């Protein structure tokens, strides 16, 4: 049997992470989210906290410049002046993501994995989204925030995710052309999204 990697990008509150976990459990494969940071830390020897701090560095970069095309760049050695640069830390994450795609079936959440693996034939890239009110309702179920606080938080998170994606890929996070499947979880439900992804895999002839 072959193996397949499903990458999931998602709007905040759309249930993308939950759908990813459900899919991985249904297929009997691994689910990776922030585990990628730990694995990149193990690979590079760089403290895991620094990988998390990359996010903060991008947030405070007022230019939000577009980075060089990451996927074709090699990771830098410890003696390099740019060893701890945001680009090199991302390259180590990309290296881990590619290793996973080469070795096993799995579900990967975020981390621009759809872009990193865009040339791989064994990948299904998915974007999970939903209407604003639906995402707000879902987010309120799992967060102890007032509605006004949650609205601000949702807008902040989606803005950041879009900027993170733009920073590393040069592409629009919301552009459907970046993904194989774009699913509205408010219409399909979480179970329906899982079934839709599995149906798409079947049409593609992909197995785990």
N, C-alpha and C positions, 0 to 999 in steps of 0.2 A: 504493500500500500504506500501511497505518497503521503505528503503532509501539506497542510494549508495554514497560513497565518491570516487571521482576521484583524485588521486595524480598525479602531473605532474612535472617531472624533465626535464631539457632542456639545450641544448647547447646555448651559447650566440649567438643571431642572428637567431636562428631557428624559432622564433615566438611562443615559448611555452607559454609564459604569455598571449599573444594575443589570442592564441587558447583556453587557459583555460577560459579567459573572455568570448569568443564567446560561448563556450560550456555551461558555467554557465547561460548565458543569454538565450540560446536556451532551456535549460532544466528548466529555472525558479528557479534556486537555487543560494545559496550564493557562492561568490568567495573570497578566503582568500589567501593573500600573506603576506606582512609585518604586516597585522592586527594581525597575530598570536603573534607578539612581544607585541603589546598593550594588548592583552588578557592575555598573560602570566604575564605581569606587573600587571594587575588588579588582577589576581589570587594570585600572590605572595606578592604584595605590594612593589616589587623591581622596582626602577626607570626604565622606558622603555629604556633609553639611555644605561643602563648597558647591556641590552640584545644585543643591536647593537655593543657594545664594545667587546662582546665575539668574534665576527668575527675577530676583530683586534688582540685579544690575541692569537687566533689560528694561524693567519697569521705570527705572530712574534715568535711562538714556533718552534725553529729550529729542534727539534726532531720529530715534527709531530707525536707524539706517538698515538697509538691506545687506545682510551678510553675504559673503561669497557663497557660491554653490557648495554646500557642505558635503553632499554625498560623494563627491569625487576627491575629497581631501583626506590625506592620511593623518592619523593621530601623531602628535609631536612627542618626542622623548622628554624625560625629566630635566635634561640639561638645556632645553630650549627656553628662551626668554618668554615665549608665549605659551608655556606648558599649562598655566592656569587661566588662560584666556577663555572668554565665553565660547568662542568658536571651538577651541580644542576640547573643552568639557562636553560640548554638544557632540563633537566627533566621536568621543568615547561612548556616549549613549548610542549614537548611530551604529558604531561597531558592534555593540552588544545586540542591538535590534537585528542587524544583519546576521550575526551568529545564530540567533534564535531562529530566524527564517531559514537558515541553512540546515538546522539540526532537528527541529521539532514543529509539530502543530501547536498553535497557541493563539490566544487573544491578547492584543496589545492596545492599551488605552492611551490616547494622546501621544505626546512626544514627537509629533510630526512623522509618525511611523509610516503613514501612507506615502509621504514624500520620500523618505529614506528608502522605502521598498518599492518605489514606483516601477522599477525595471524588472521586478521579480514576477514570474509567471504564477507562482503558488500563493498569491496574495489576493484577498478580498478587502477592499477599503470601503468603509461605511461611515456615513455622517448621520447621526441621530439628532433630530430637531423636533420642535413643536411650537404651537402658538404661545405667545407670551403668557397669557392667563393660565394655560395648562402648566407651563414650566414653573410659574409662580406657585401654583397650587401644590405641585409635587415637591418643590423646594421647601415649602412651609411645613410639610409633613415630617421632615427630617431635620429641621433646624429650629432652634429656640430663638427666633428673631421676630420682631414685629413686622407687619406687612411692609411698612415704609422702609425699614432697615433691609428687608430681604430684596425689595426692588432695587435699591442702591447696590447691594452686594451682587445680585445677578448681573446687572449692567456692568459692574466693575470686572467680574470674572470673565464674561464673554468678550469684553473689550480687550482684556489682557490676552485671552486665548487667541483672538484674532491678530493682535500685535506680535505675539510670540511666533505664530505661524508665518506672518509676513516677514518678520525679522530673519528667520532661517530659510525660508523657501522663496521669498519674493512673490508669493501668490496670495490671493484672497481666500481666507479660511472658509467663507460662505459660498465660494464658487463650486457649484455642483460638478463641474468638469474635473475637479480634483479627486472625485470618488467614483467607485463603481456603483454604489447604492446610496441614495439619500432617503431616509425613512422618517415619516412623521409618527412619533410614538403616541400622539394623542388619537390618531386614527386607528393604528394597528394594535395598540396596547403593547406591553412589554413582551408577553408571550408571542404575540403576532409578529413582532420585530425579529424575535429569535427564529420563528418559523420562516419568515421571509428571507433571512440570511441563509438558512439551511437550504431553502428552495433554490436560491441563486447559486449556491455552491453545487447543487445537483445539476443544474443547467450547464454550469461551467465544467462539470465532470471532475470537481475537486473533492478529495476525500481527506480524512484525518487518520 
